[in-house]
């Protein structure tokens, strides 16, 4: 199973097939993969009130209350 599949993309799809995430948008849950161990991605602990996630092949920070994207950190390189 690839990270792209976990992020809600079609099997075999590339991140470029999806529109990049936009700050303020609320991504659909099926396209959002919450990150349980941010250190794997070189990130520190979650900030209070937010969670790190993968959306459309990008690392993002999502507000836990509203589900809105607070920041787009960087794309995840293809494997």
C-alpha positions, -999 to 999 in steps of 0.1 A, spaced: 0 0 0 15 34 -10 12 67 8 -8 80 -21 -34 54 -16 -36 62 22 -40 98 13 -72 90 -5 -59 90 -41 -69 63 -66 -45 34 -67 -18 42 -93 -26 79 -92 1 105 -87 -2 136 -65 0 157 -96 -34 143 -106 -50 160 -76 -53 198 -71 -28 209 -44 -44 216 -10 -53 252 -3 -52 270 31 -87 275 44 -102 245 25 -117 216 44 -105 184 26 -129 155 24 -121 128 51 -116 102 23 -87 124 10 -71 131 44 -46 108 61 -39 120 97 -3 115 108 2 97 141 40 99 142 51 133 128 88 125 134 88 101 104 82 132 83 108 153 101 81 173 120 78 181 156 48 174 178 14 186 167 7 221 178 -22 226 202 -55 226 183 -41 211 151 -30 179 135 -6 171 108 -20 152 78 -13 142 42 -37 157 16 -32 153 -21 4 142 -16 12 173 6 20 176 43 -5 200 58 -16 212 93 -53 209 99 -74 227 126 -89 200 148 -121 219 155 -130 231 120 -111 207 97 -97 236 78 -62 235 64 -41 260 84 -9 256 64 6 236 35 41 225 46 55 207 15 49 180 -11 58 144 -3 83 131 -28 70 102 -49 85 68 -40 
